[in-house]
Amino acid sequence: MRVYKSYPYCFSIKGDGCCAIFNSQFETIQLVPFAIAEIFEALIDNTSELCCIQKKLAIDSTTLNICIDYLKEKKYVFVADSSDLFPQIELYDTSTLNIFKNAVIEFNDKSDHIERLGAFVSSYPFEFLELRFLPCVTDVNRLLNIFTDRISLSTIRAIQIVMSNKCEIDLRSKLLGRITHVIKYGANSDSSIQSRSGVMTYYVKDKYNLLCGRNNDYNKNLVIDLDYFIKSHFINPYYYGRIEIDSSGFVKNSLKNPKSFGNISSNNLYDIIHRSEFQKMWFITHDMIREIKGSPLRYNMFVTNNLDYDEVDKIYRFSQETGF
């Protein structure tokens, strides 16, 4: 008996106008009509012959065969000589794994909070750290050296630095092995890239506020990754585990958001980040956001927008207000 089945690493996502099929093995995502998505879903854990699928969906054999040929060509389905189940990859909530992952810290030309910030970063299992230096900072290395001593034993494995084009980083810095990217704003030319000592340096013409306050174009920049896709069903991938602290010491979900939850100079940082109010943004999934909840690509979108709650429609929407 020949049985058609969907590959377990492929997933269909329904939207308002069409559907999408995400192939996590080949890292592709394809928009498809509802009819094709319906056939694909009918083949998940399928143990019946094609004639049974045709009867179940009430479609003619010609349409069914055309859709099956398309799904086979795109490597979304396969044919087997056995009805044995090939279990689909399970979507499960992994949000409890490593609750703190990303930290973003902004610096001015002073270092009032730098020791406290360094101790904070070293106390949590952060993986990614972004250090942003305001245009007033003329000596990046002085601040980096103070900060380095505090995070040398941390779990940080990748650091990105955002600084003025007028500044330079001392390549003898103890952080050099962890610094992966440097973004220099206010450059004369745009989109210029250099590689030195394993560090990629990007030069952009934008000023600091424009660069850091801009939202990602979520319709163009999709994350084609299985882990991201699964997590998007349960959490907000951008905000989850994200902690940002501005140059005045205010703790935020994102520096471009106007709302803060306390200041490290007068509040206990541990208490701030463990409040349910602070972590609320972490669990606003893409299914809960008006502008994208109907998109079949929503689970692959990288959405960095600030969010407001619409009390009338009981749904979140993109905010027009930023902190800059």
C-alpha positions as YAML, in Angstrom:
chain: A
units: angstrom
residues:
- id: 1
  name: MET
  ca: [0.00, 0.00, 0.00]
- id: 2
  name: ARG
  ca: [1.43, 3.37, -1.05]
- id: 3
  name: VAL
  ca: [0.85, 6.07, 1.54]
- id: 4
  name: TYR
  ca: [1.61, 9.78, 1.19]
- id: 5
  name: LYS
  ca: [2.84, 11.57, 4.32]
- id: 6
  name: SER
  ca: [4.06, 15.02, 5.30]
- id: 7
  name: TYR
  ca: [7.67, 15.28, 6.40]
- id: 8
  name: PRO
  ca: [7.77, 15.76, 10.20]
- id: 9
  name: TYR
  ca: [10.05, 18.79, 9.91]
- id: 10
  name: CYS
  ca: [7.52, 20.69, 7.76]
- id: 11
  name: PHE
  ca: [4.74, 22.82, 9.23]
- id: 12
  name: SER
  ca: [1.76, 24.65, 7.74]
- id: 13
  name: ILE
  ca: [0.61, 28.02, 9.08]
- id: 14
  name: LYS
  ca: [-2.77, 29.51, 8.22]
- id: 15
  name: GLY
  ca: [-3.23, 33.22, 7.51]
- id: 16
  name: ASP
  ca: [-6.05, 35.52, 6.47]
- id: 17
  name: GLY
  ca: [-5.39, 35.46, 2.72]
- id: 18
  name: CYS
  ca: [-3.28, 32.35, 2.25]
- id: 19
  name: CYS
  ca: [-1.14, 29.81, 4.08]
- id: 20
  name: ALA
  ca: [2.56, 29.07, 4.37]
- id: 21
  name: ILE
  ca: [4.61, 25.89, 4.66]
- id: 22
  name: PHE
  ca: [7.82, 26.08, 6.65]
- id: 23
  name: ASN
  ca: [10.52, 23.49, 5.89]
- id: 24
  name: SER
  ca: [12.80, 23.60, 8.92]
- id: 25
  name: GLN
  ca: [15.36, 21.19, 7.45]
- id: 26
  name: PHE
  ca: [15.97, 23.09, 4.22]
- id: 27
  name: GLU
  ca: [15.26, 26.44, 5.97]
- id: 28
  name: THR
  ca: [12.67, 27.62, 3.46]
- id: 29
  name: ILE
  ca: [9.20, 29.08, 3.80]
- id: 30
  name: GLN
  ca: [6.68, 29.14, 0.97]
- id: 31
  name: LEU
  ca: [3.30, 30.85, 0.63]
- id: 32
  name: VAL
  ca: [0.65, 28.44, -0.71]
- id: 33
  name: PRO
  ca: [-3.11, 28.47, -1.40]
- id: 34
  name: PHE
  ca: [-5.51, 27.09, 1.21]
- id: 35
  name: ALA
  ca: [-6.20, 23.99, -0.92]
- id: 36
  name: ILE
  ca: [-2.55, 22.90, -0.88]
- id: 37
  name: ALA
  ca: [-2.20, 23.58, 2.85]
- id: 38
  name: GLU
  ca: [-5.35, 21.57, 3.52]
- id: 39
  name: ILE
  ca: [-3.95, 18.58, 1.64]
- id: 40
  name: PHE
  ca: [-0.60, 18.94, 3.41]
- id: 41
  name: GLU
  ca: [-2.30, 18.91, 6.82]
- id: 42
  name: ALA
  ca: [-4.38, 15.87, 5.85]
- id: 43
  name: LEU
  ca: [-1.12, 14.01, 5.20]
- id: 44
  name: ILE
  ca: [0.29, 14.66, 8.68]
- id: 45
  name: ASP
  ca: [0.53, 11.25, 10.39]
- id: 46
  name: ASN
  ca: [-1.47, 9.84, 7.47]
- id: 47
  name: THR
  ca: [-2.02, 6.06, 7.34]
- id: 48
  name: SER
  ca: [-4.53, 5.96, 4.46]
- id: 49
  name: GLU
  ca: [-4.27, 5.68, 0.70]
- id: 50
  name: LEU
  ca: [-4.73, 8.71, -1.51]
- id: 51
  name: CYS
  ca: [-8.30, 7.79, -2.43]
- id: 52
  name: CYS
  ca: [-9.27, 8.09, 1.23]
- id: 53
  name: ILE
  ca: [-7.73, 11.56, 1.41]
- id: 54
  name: GLN
  ca: [-9.67, 12.56, -1.70]
- id: 55
  name: LYS
  ca: [-12.92, 11.39, -0.16]
- id: 56
  name: LYS
  ca: [-12.17, 13.07, 3.17]
- id: 57
  name: LEU
  ca: [-11.46, 16.45, 1.54]
- id: 58
  name: ALA
  ca: [-14.17, 16.10, -1.13]
- id: 59
  name: ILE
  ca: [-11.97, 17.22, -4.04]
- id: 60
  name: ASP
  ca: [-11.56, 15.85, -7.55]
- id: 61
  name: SER
  ca: [-8.66, 13.55, -8.38]
- id: 62
  name: THR
  ca: [-7.05, 15.95, -10.89]
- id: 63
  name: THR
  ca: [-6.77, 18.76, -8.34]
- id: 64
  name: LEU
  ca: [-5.51, 16.35, -5.71]
- id: 65
  name: ASN
  ca: [-2.80, 14.95, -8.00]
- id: 66
  name: ILE
  ca: [-1.64, 18.43, -9.05]
- id: 67
  name: CYS
  ca: [-1.33, 19.50, -5.40]
- id: 68
  name: ILE
  ca: [0.42, 16.26, -4.42]
- id: 69
  name: ASP
  ca: [2.94, 16.70, -7.27]
- id: 70
  name: TYR
  ca: [3.64, 20.24, -6.06]
- id: 71
  name: LEU
  ca: [4.15, 19.10, -2.46]
- id: 72
  name: LYS
  ca: [6.48, 16.29, -3.60]
- id: 73
  name: GLU
  ca: [8.50, 18.67, -5.79]
- id: 74
  name: LYS
  ca: [8.96, 21.08, -2.86]
- id: 75
  name: LYS
  ca: [9.92, 18.13, -0.61]
- id: 76
  name: TYR
  ca: [7.05, 18.71, 1.80]
- id: 77
  name: VAL
  ca: [5.63, 15.18, 1.43]
- id: 78
  name: PHE
  ca: [6.93, 11.73, 0.56]
- id: 79
  name: VAL
  ca: [5.42, 8.39, -0.45]
- id: 80
  name: ALA
  ca: [5.99, 5.22, 1.56]
- id: 81
  name: ASP
  ca: [5.09, 1.57, 1.09]
- id: 82
  name: SER
  ca: [4.00, 1.30, 4.71]
- id: 83
  name: SER
  ca: [1.37, 2.99, 6.84]
- id: 84
  name: ASP
  ca: [3.72, 3.16, 9.84]
- id: 85
  name: LEU
  ca: [3.54, 6.54, 11.55]
- id: 86
  name: PHE
  ca: [6.38, 9.02, 11.13]
- id: 87
  name: PRO
  ca: [5.60, 11.30, 14.12]
- id: 88
  name: GLN
  ca: [5.51, 15.04, 13.55]
- id: 89
  name: ILE
  ca: [7.96, 17.21, 15.50]
- id: 90
  name: GLU
  ca: [6.15, 18.30, 18.64]
- id: 91
  name: LEU
  ca: [5.66, 21.99, 19.36]
- id: 92
  name: TYR
  ca: [6.34, 22.49, 23.05]
- id: 93
  name: ASP
  ca: [7.06, 25.44, 25.29]
- id: 94
  name: THR
  ca: [10.80, 25.87, 25.90]
- id: 95
  name: SER
  ca: [10.48, 29.30, 27.49]
- id: 96
  name: THR
  ca: [11.62, 28.08, 30.90]
- id: 97
  name: LEU
  ca: [15.04, 27.21, 29.49]
- id: 98
  name: ASN
  ca: [17.51, 30.02, 30.20]
- id: 99
  name: ILE
  ca: [15.16, 32.78, 31.24]
- id: 100
  name: PHE
  ca: [17.72, 35.58, 30.78]
- id: 101
  name: LYS
  ca: [19.52, 35.61, 27.45]
- id: 102
  name: ASN
  ca: [20.02, 39.14, 26.04]
- id: 103
  name: ALA
  ca: [21.27, 42.26, 27.78]
- id: 104
  name: VAL
  ca: [21.64, 45.71, 26.23]
- id: 105
  name: ILE
  ca: [23.44, 48.44, 28.17]
- id: 106
  name: GLU
  ca: [23.80, 52.07, 27.15]
- id: 107
  name: PHE
  ca: [26.67, 54.25, 28.35]
- id: 108
  name: ASN
  ca: [27.28, 57.99, 28.50]
- id: 109
  name: ASP
  ca: [30.67, 59.58, 29.20]
- id: 110
  name: LYS
  ca: [30.41, 58.79, 32.91]
- id: 111
  name: SER
  ca: [30.69, 55.44, 34.68]
- id: 112
  name: ASP
  ca: [28.43, 55.92, 37.69]
- id: 113
  name: HIS
  ca: [26.71, 52.54, 37.38]
- id: 114
  name: ILE
  ca: [29.35, 50.54, 35.58]
- id: 115
  name: GLU
  ca: [30.45, 48.36, 38.51]
- id: 116
  name: ARG
  ca: [26.86, 47.56, 39.45]
- id: 117
  name: LEU
  ca: [26.06, 46.74, 35.84]
- id: 118
  name: GLY
  ca: [29.09, 44.48, 35.54]
- id: 119
  name: ALA
  ca: [28.10, 42.60, 38.69]
- id: 120
  name: PHE
  ca: [24.56, 42.22, 37.33]
- id: 121
  name: VAL
  ca: [25.71, 40.79, 33.98]
- id: 122
  name: SER
  ca: [28.02, 38.34, 35.75]
- id: 123
  name: SER
  ca: [25.22, 37.14, 38.05]
- id: 124
  name: TYR
  ca: [22.91, 35.87, 35.29]
- id: 125
  name: PRO
  ca: [23.50, 33.36, 32.46]
- id: 126
  name: PHE
  ca: [23.35, 35.91, 29.64]
- id: 127
  name: GLU
  ca: [24.62, 34.75, 26.27]
- id: 128
  name: PHE
  ca: [24.49, 37.93, 24.22]
- id: 129
  name: LEU
  ca: [25.47, 41.42, 25.28]
- id: 130
  name: GLU
  ca: [25.17, 44.67, 23.38]
- id: 131
  name: LEU
  ca: [27.04, 47.74, 24.61]
- id: 132
  name: ARG
  ca: [25.81, 51.05, 23.20]
- id: 133
  name: PHE
  ca: [27.93, 54.17, 23.58]
- id: 134
  name: LEU
  ca: [26.27, 57.55, 23.18]
- id: 135
  name: PRO
  ca: [27.83, 60.23, 20.92]
- id: 136
  name: CYS
  ca: [29.16, 62.04, 24.01]
- id: 137
  name: VAL
  ca: [31.53, 59.12, 24.75]
- id: 138
  name: THR
  ca: [35.00, 59.90, 23.41]
- id: 139
  name: ASP
  ca: [36.99, 57.19, 25.21]
- id: 140
  name: VAL
  ca: [35.23, 53.85, 24.67]
- id: 141
  name: ASN
  ca: [38.26, 51.86, 25.83]
- id: 142
  name: ARG
  ca: [38.26, 53.45, 29.31]
- id: 143
  name: LEU
  ca: [34.69, 52.29, 29.93]
- id: 144
  name: LEU
  ca: [35.34, 48.90, 28.34]
- id: 145
  name: ASN
  ca: [38.35, 48.26, 30.57]
- id: 146
  name: ILE
  ca: [36.33, 48.97, 33.73]
- id: 147
  name: PHE
  ca: [33.49, 46.77, 32.50]
- id: 148
  name: THR
  ca: [35.81, 43.96, 31.37]
- id: 149
  name: ASP
  ca: [37.05, 43.24, 34.88]
- id: 150
  name: ARG
  ca: [33.47, 42.75, 36.03]
- id: 151
  name: ILE
  ca: [32.33, 40.34, 33.30]
- id: 152
  name: SER
  ca: [35.49, 38.34, 32.58]
- id: 153
  name: LEU
  ca: [33.99, 35.27, 34.29]
- id: 154
  name: SER
  ca: [30.46, 35.70, 32.91]
- id: 155
  name: THR
  ca: [28.63, 33.35, 30.53]
- id: 156
  name: ILE
  ca: [28.62, 35.98, 27.77]
- id: 157
  name: ARG
  ca: [29.74, 34.39, 24.51]
- id: 158
  name: ALA
  ca: [29.07, 37.19, 22.01]
- id: 159
  name: ILE
  ca: [29.28, 40.97, 22.38]
- id: 160
  name: GLN
  ca: [28.13, 43.61, 19.93]
- id: 161
  name: ILE
  ca: [29.33, 47.19, 20.32]
- id: 162
  name: VAL
  ca: [27.55, 50.25, 18.96]
- id: 163
  name: MET
  ca: [29.68, 53.38, 19.00]
- id: 164
  name: SER
  ca: [30.47, 56.60, 17.16]
- id: 165
  name: ASN
  ca: [32.59, 56.46, 14.03]
- id: 166
  name: LYS
  ca: [34.97, 58.83, 15.81]
- id: 167
  name: CYS
  ca: [35.93, 56.17, 18.35]
- id: 168
  name: GLU
  ca: [38.27, 53.19, 18.07]
- id: 169
  name: ILE
  ca: [38.53, 49.96, 20.06]
- id: 170
  name: ASP
  ca: [41.85, 48.82, 21.46]
- id: 171
  name: LEU
  ca: [42.38, 45.39, 19.88]
- id: 172
  name: ARG
  ca: [44.32, 44.36, 22.99]
- id: 173
  name: SER
  ca: [41.10, 44.50, 25.01]
- id: 174
  name: LYS
  ca: [40.39, 41.46, 27.17]
- id: 175
  name: LEU
  ca: [36.96, 41.33, 25.57]
- id: 176
  name: LEU
  ca: [38.34, 40.93, 22.07]
- id: 177
  name: GLY
  ca: [37.68, 37.18, 21.93]
- id: 178
  name: ARG
  ca: [34.01, 37.79, 22.69]
- id: 179
  name: ILE
  ca: [33.42, 40.89, 20.57]
- id: 180
  name: THR
  ca: [31.91, 39.67, 17.30]
- id: 181
  name: HIS
  ca: [30.42, 42.84, 15.79]
- id: 182
  name: VAL
  ca: [31.01, 46.56, 15.97]
- id: 183
  name: ILE
  ca: [28.55, 49.05, 14.49]
- id: 184
  name: LYS
  ca: [29.87, 52.55, 13.91]
- id: 185
  name: TYR
  ca: [27.22, 55.21, 13.45]
- id: 186
  name: GLY
  ca: [27.73, 58.65, 11.90]
- id: 187
  name: ALA
  ca: [30.08, 57.31, 9.22]
- id: 188
  name: ASN
  ca: [30.74, 59.15, 5.96]
- id: 189
  name: SER
  ca: [29.71, 56.17, 3.85]
- id: 190
  name: ASP
  ca: [26.91, 53.70, 4.39]
- id: 191
  name: SER
  ca: [26.96, 49.89, 4.47]
- id: 192
  name: SER
  ca: [30.77, 49.66, 4.45]
- id: 193
  name: ILE
  ca: [32.12, 46.52, 6.16]
- id: 194
  name: GLN
  ca: [35.59, 45.68, 7.47]
- id: 195
  name: SER
  ca: [36.99, 42.62, 9.22]
- id: 196
  name: ARG
  ca: [39.90, 42.89, 11.62]
- id: 197
  name: SER
  ca: [41.13, 40.39, 14.22]
- id: 198
  name: GLY
  ca: [37.95, 38.38, 13.78]
- id: 199
  name: VAL
  ca: [35.68, 41.37, 14.48]
- id: 200
  name: MET
  ca: [33.21, 42.54, 11.81]
- id: 201
  name: THR
  ca: [32.85, 46.32, 11.75]
- id: 202
  name: TYR
  ca: [29.85, 47.89, 10.03]
- id: 203
  name: TYR
  ca: [29.78, 51.58, 9.10]
- id: 204
  name: VAL
  ca: [26.41, 53.33, 8.83]
- id: 205
  name: LYS
  ca: [25.55, 56.97, 8.14]
- id: 206
  name: ASP
  ca: [22.63, 57.03, 10.57]
- id: 207
  name: LYS
  ca: [22.85, 58.99, 13.78]
- id: 208
  name: TYR
  ca: [22.58, 57.13, 17.10]
- id: 209
  name: ASN
  ca: [18.91, 57.84, 17.81]
- id: 210
  name: LEU
  ca: [17.80, 56.85, 14.32]
- id: 211
  name: LEU
  ca: [19.89, 53.67, 14.30]
- id: 212
  name: CYS
  ca: [18.79, 52.40, 17.73]
- id: 213
  name: GLY
  ca: [15.20, 53.64, 17.53]
- id: 214
  name: ARG
  ca: [14.35, 52.01, 14.21]
- id: 215
  name: ASN
  ca: [12.11, 48.95, 14.09]
- id: 216
  name: ASN
  ca: [13.01, 45.89, 12.06]
- id: 217
  name: ASP
  ca: [11.18, 45.36, 8.76]
- id: 218
  name: TYR
  ca: [9.45, 42.15, 9.86]
- id: 219
  name: ASN
  ca: [7.92, 41.54, 6.42]
- id: 220
  name: LYS
  ca: [11.35, 41.21, 4.81]
- id: 221
  name: ASN
  ca: [13.62, 39.91, 7.55]
- id: 222
  name: LEU
  ca: [12.29, 36.48, 8.46]
- id: 223
  name: VAL
  ca: [13.99, 34.07, 10.86]
- id: 224
  name: ILE
  ca: [14.01, 30.68, 9.12]
- id: 225
  name: ASP
  ca: [14.91, 28.60, 12.15]
- id: 226
  name: LEU
  ca: [13.05, 25.72, 13.82]
- id: 227
  name: ASP
  ca: [13.84, 26.77, 17.39]
- id: 228
  name: TYR
  ca: [12.63, 30.32, 16.69]
- id: 229
  name: PHE
  ca: [9.50, 28.98, 14.96]
- id: 230
  name: ILE
  ca: [8.59, 26.77, 17.92]
- id: 231
  name: LYS
  ca: [9.24, 29.45, 20.54]
- id: 232
  name: SER
  ca: [7.09, 31.95, 18.61]
- id: 233
  name: HIS
  ca: [4.04, 29.85, 19.44]
- id: 234
  name: PHE
  ca: [4.53, 30.43, 23.18]
- id: 235
  name: ILE
  ca: [6.59, 33.61, 23.75]
- id: 236
  name: ASN
  ca: [7.63, 36.87, 22.12]
- id: 237
  name: PRO
  ca: [11.04, 35.95, 20.63]
- id: 238
  name: TYR
  ca: [12.35, 39.52, 20.64]
- id: 239
  name: TYR
  ca: [11.35, 40.56, 24.14]
- id: 240
  name: TYR
  ca: [11.67, 37.26, 25.99]
- id: 241
  name: GLY
  ca: [14.63, 37.25, 28.39]
- id: 242
  name: ARG
  ca: [15.64, 40.72, 27.17]
- id: 243
  name: ILE
  ca: [16.82, 43.35, 29.65]
- id: 244
  name: GLU
  ca: [17.93, 46.82, 28.59]
- id: 245
  name: ILE
  ca: [19.35, 49.59, 30.76]
- id: 246
  name: ASP
  ca: [19.79, 53.14, 29.49]
- id: 247
  name: SER
  ca: [22.60, 55.54, 30.30]
- id: 248
  name: SER
  ca: [20.65, 57.01, 33.23]
- id: 249
  name: GLY
  ca: [20.16, 53.58, 34.80]
- id: 250
  name: PHE
  ca: [16.50, 53.06, 33.90]
- id: 251
  name: VAL
  ca: [15.50, 49.44, 33.27]
- id: 252
  name: LYS
  ca: [13.34, 48.76, 30.21]
- id: 253
  name: ASN
  ca: [12.11, 45.98, 27.95]
- id: 254
  name: SER
  ca: [13.75, 47.90, 25.11]
- id: 255
  name: LEU
  ca: [15.60, 51.23, 25.06]
- id: 256
  name: LYS
  ca: [13.30, 52.57, 22.35]
- id: 257
  name: ASN
  ca: [10.28, 51.99, 24.59]
- id: 258
  name: PRO
  ca: [9.34, 55.01, 26.75]
- id: 259
  name: LYS
  ca: [8.22, 52.92, 29.73]
- id: 260
  name: SER
  ca: [10.74, 52.05, 32.45]
- id: 261
  name: PHE
  ca: [10.32, 49.82, 35.50]
- id: 262
  name: GLY
  ca: [12.76, 51.37, 37.93]
- id: 263
  name: ASN
  ca: [16.31, 52.68, 38.21]
- id: 264
  name: ILE
  ca: [19.34, 50.69, 39.28]
- id: 265
  name: SER
  ca: [20.52, 53.56, 41.49]
- id: 266
  name: SER
  ca: [17.42, 53.43, 43.69]
- id: 267
  name: ASN
  ca: [15.79, 50.04, 43.05]
- id: 268
  name: ASN
  ca: [16.92, 46.46, 43.47]
- id: 269
  name: LEU
  ca: [17.63, 45.19, 39.94]
- id: 270
  name: TYR
  ca: [16.74, 41.62, 40.88]
- id: 271
  name: ASP
  ca: [13.30, 42.75, 42.08]
- id: 272
  name: ILE
  ca: [12.69, 44.80, 38.92]
- id: 273
  name: ILE
  ca: [13.36, 42.07, 36.40]
- id: 274
  name: HIS
  ca: [11.37, 39.44, 38.28]
- id: 275
  name: ARG
  ca: [8.19, 41.52, 38.42]
- id: 276
  name: SER
  ca: [5.30, 40.18, 36.39]
- id: 277
  name: GLU
  ca: [4.79, 43.70, 34.98]
- id: 278
  name: PHE
  ca: [8.32, 43.71, 33.55]
- id: 279
  name: GLN
  ca: [8.00, 40.20, 32.08]
- id: 280
  name: LYS
  ca: [4.54, 40.81, 30.60]
- id: 281
  name: MET
  ca: [5.97, 41.72, 27.19]
- id: 282
  name: TRP
  ca: [7.81, 38.40, 27.08]
- id: 283
  name: PHE
  ca: [4.59, 36.44, 26.57]
- id: 284
  name: ILE
  ca: [2.78, 38.58, 24.00]
- id: 285
  name: THR
  ca: [2.98, 36.13, 21.10]
- id: 286
  name: HIS
  ca: [2.61, 37.13, 17.46]
- id: 287
  name: ASP
  ca: [-0.89, 35.63, 17.54]
- id: 288
  name: MET
  ca: [-1.84, 38.43, 19.96]
- id: 289
  name: ILE
  ca: [-0.68, 41.37, 17.80]
- id: 290
  name: ARG
  ca: [-3.27, 42.96, 15.49]
- id: 291
  name: GLU
  ca: [-0.97, 43.85, 12.59]
- id: 292
  name: ILE
  ca: [0.51, 40.38, 12.12]
- id: 293
  name: LYS
  ca: [-1.83, 37.82, 13.72]
- id: 294
  name: GLY
  ca: [-3.36, 37.05, 10.32]
- id: 295
  name: SER
  ca: [-0.06, 36.55, 8.49]
- id: 296
  name: PRO
  ca: [0.97, 32.98, 7.65]
- id: 297
  name: LEU
  ca: [4.57, 34.11, 8.19]
- id: 298
  name: ARG
  ca: [3.99, 35.39, 11.73]
- id: 299
  name: TYR
  ca: [5.94, 32.65, 13.53]
- id: 300
  name: ASN
  ca: [9.04, 33.47, 11.49]
- id: 301
  name: MET
  ca: [8.82, 37.26, 11.81]
- id: 302
  name: PHE
  ca: [11.39, 39.20, 13.82]
- id: 303
  name: VAL
  ca: [9.24, 41.93, 15.36]
- id: 304
  name: THR
  ca: [10.96, 44.63, 17.44]
- id: 305
  name: ASN
  ca: [8.08, 47.12, 17.73]
- id: 306
  name: ASN
  ca: [6.87, 48.53, 21.03]
- id: 307
  name: LEU
  ca: [3.35, 47.30, 21.84]
- id: 308
  name: ASP
  ca: [0.23, 48.95, 23.26]
- id: 309
  name: TYR
  ca: [-2.93, 47.24, 24.45]
- id: 310
  name: ASP
  ca: [-6.19, 48.20, 22.75]
- id: 311
  name: GLU
  ca: [-8.81, 48.12, 25.50]
- id: 312
  name: VAL
  ca: [-11.67, 48.25, 23.00]
- id: 313
  name: ASP
  ca: [-10.64, 45.34, 20.76]
- id: 314
  name: LYS
  ca: [-8.79, 43.50, 23.54]
- id: 315
  name: ILE
  ca: [-5.68, 43.00, 21.43]
- id: 316
  name: TYR
  ca: [-2.13, 44.37, 21.24]
- id: 317
  name: ARG
  ca: [-1.06, 46.72, 18.47]
- id: 318
  name: PHE
  ca: [2.13, 48.45, 17.34]
- id: 319
  name: SER
  ca: [2.82, 51.65, 19.24]
- id: 320
  name: GLN
  ca: [3.55, 54.88, 17.39]
- id: 321
  name: GLU
  ca: [5.54, 56.17, 20.35]
- id: 322
  name: THR
  ca: [9.20, 55.43, 21.08]
- id: 323
  name: GLY
  ca: [11.60, 56.55, 23.74]
- id: 324
  name: PHE
  ca: [13.62, 58.72, 21.36]
...
